[in-house]
Amino acid sequence: MLRAMSSPEEDVLAAVRARDFRRTTFSKRQRPSLRAIAETLLTAEVAIPDARMDAFVDDFNDYISRSSKTLRFGFVMLLELVRLLPILLIGRLALFEDLSHDERDRMLERMESHRITLLALIFVAFKTPMMIVWFEDPALLREIGYPGEERSRYKRLLPMSKPEAA
């Protein structure tokens, strides 16, 4: 049996009912921990505006959400572990995001240099993709001297050969 053709009004209604699917890895409960890790890693001297940090957490979530199911699961479990580690590493009965900036900094330093290699690997597992996402911002790239699409430095460094006579 053939389906009847739909009218333009039905197409509009179907488009309104359709929701855009966007995969997210980190829940609203976990995002403060991500933000706390990012603030600790990125704000050494200069405070970063809240809107920029919120956008960064969204960008990082989007970056991780495009990876495999196994990797997403691993990041969620590692983040949960980081949230609970302050009691073991700095002796505070608090979640990571509830610590002060100095305590978070001290905890990440201990993770980075701990004799249990797993803790250092957890630190690197978050730091590496966070830095990739952070430095993808075009304004930040210009600030550190990256020329953007116009990368003609190689033209100045490589000698040009003269065309052969025919």
C-alpha positions in Angstrom: 0.0 0.0 0.0 1.4 3.4 -0.9 1.7 6.1 1.7 -0.1 9.3 1.1 2.2 12.3 0.4 2.6 14.6 3.3 1.5 18.2 3.2 3.8 21.1 4.0 2.1 21.7 7.3 2.8 18.1 8.4 6.5 18.5 7.4 6.7 21.6 9.5 5.1 19.8 12.5 7.5 16.9 12.1 10.5 19.3 12.0 9.3 21.0 15.2 8.8 17.7 17.0 12.3 16.4 15.9 15.0 17.1 18.4 18.6 17.5 17.5 20.6 14.7 19.1 23.8 15.7 20.7 25.8 13.1 22.7 27.1 14.2 26.0 29.5 12.3 28.1 29.7 14.2 31.4 26.5 14.8 33.5 25.6 18.1 35.2 26.9 16.6 38.4 30.3 16.0 36.9 30.8 19.3 35.1 31.8 21.2 38.2 34.7 18.7 38.6 35.8 19.2 35.0 35.6 23.0 35.5 37.7 22.7 38.7 40.3 20.7 36.9 40.4 23.2 34.1 40.6 26.2 36.4 43.4 24.6 38.3 45.4 23.8 35.2 44.7 27.0 33.3 44.5 29.8 35.8 48.0 30.2 37.2 48.3 34.0 37.2 45.3 35.4 35.3 41.7 34.5 36.1 39.6 33.3 33.2 36.1 34.7 32.8 33.2 32.4 33.9 31.7 32.4 30.4 34.9 31.3 28.9 35.3 28.5 31.4 31.7 27.3 30.8 32.3 27.3 27.1 35.6 25.3 27.6 33.8 22.7 29.7 31.2 22.4 26.9 33.9 22.1 24.2 35.8 19.5 26.2 32.6 17.5 26.8 31.9 17.7 23.0 35.5 16.6 22.2 35.3 13.6 24.5 31.7 12.8 23.4 32.9 12.2 19.8 35.2 9.3 20.9 34.4 5.6 21.4 32.1 4.3 24.0 35.0 2.7 25.8 37.0 5.9 26.0 33.9 7.9 27.2 33.2 5.3 29.9 36.9 5.5 30.9 36.9 9.3 31.2 33.7 9.2 33.3 35.2 6.7 35.7 38.5 8.6 35.9 36.6 11.8 36.7 34.7 10.1 39.5 38.0 8.8 40.9 39.5 12.3 40.8 36.4 13.6 42.6 37.0 11.2 45.5 40.8 11.3 45.7 41.2 14.4 48.0 40.7 12.2 51.0 43.7 10.0 50.1 46.0 12.6 48.6 45.6 15.6 50.8 43.6 14.3 53.7 40.4 16.3 53.1 37.0 14.8 53.3 35.6 16.8 50.4 35.0 16.4 46.7 37.6 17.8 44.3 35.4 20.6 43.1 34.8 21.7 46.8 38.5 22.3 47.5 40.1 25.7 47.4 42.3 26.5 44.4 45.5 26.0 46.4 44.3 22.6 47.6 43.3 21.5 44.1 46.7 22.6 42.9 48.5 20.7 45.6 46.4 17.6 44.9 47.1 17.7 41.1 50.8 18.1 41.8 50.7 15.1 44.1 48.9 13.1 41.4 51.5 14.1 38.9 54.5 13.0 41.0 53.0 10.2 43.0 54.9 6.9 43.2 51.7 5.0 42.1 52.0 5.5 38.3 48.2 5.2 37.8 47.6 8.5 39.5 50.1 10.2 37.2 48.4 8.6 34.2 45.0 9.8 35.4 46.4 13.4 35.6 47.9 13.1 32.1 44.7 11.6 30.7 42.8 14.8 31.6 45.6 17.3 31.0 46.5 16.3 27.4 43.0 16.5 25.8 42.2 19.6 27.9 45.2 21.4 26.5 44.3 20.3 23.0 40.8 21.7 23.3 42.0 24.9 25.1 44.5 25.8 22.4 42.1 25.2 19.5 40.6 28.6 20.2 41.6 30.9 17.3 42.0 33.9 19.5 44.3 32.0 21.8 46.3 30.7 18.8 46.8 34.3 17.6 47.8 35.3 21.1 50.6 32.8 21.2 51.8 33.7 17.7 50.2 31.1 15.4 49.6 32.7 12.1 46.4 30.8 11.3 45.6 29.7 7.8 48.4 31.8 6.4 51.4 29.6 7.3 54.0 30.9 4.8 57.1 30.5 7.0 58.2 27.5 4.9 58.5 29.8 1.9 61.1 31.9 3.7 63.0 28.9 4.9 63.2 26.7 1.9 65.4 27.7 -1.0 63.5 28.1 -4.3 64.9 26.3 -7.3 65.1 28.1 -10.6 62.9 26.6 -13.4 64.8 24.6 -16.0 65.3 26.0 -19.4 63.5 24.2 -22.1 
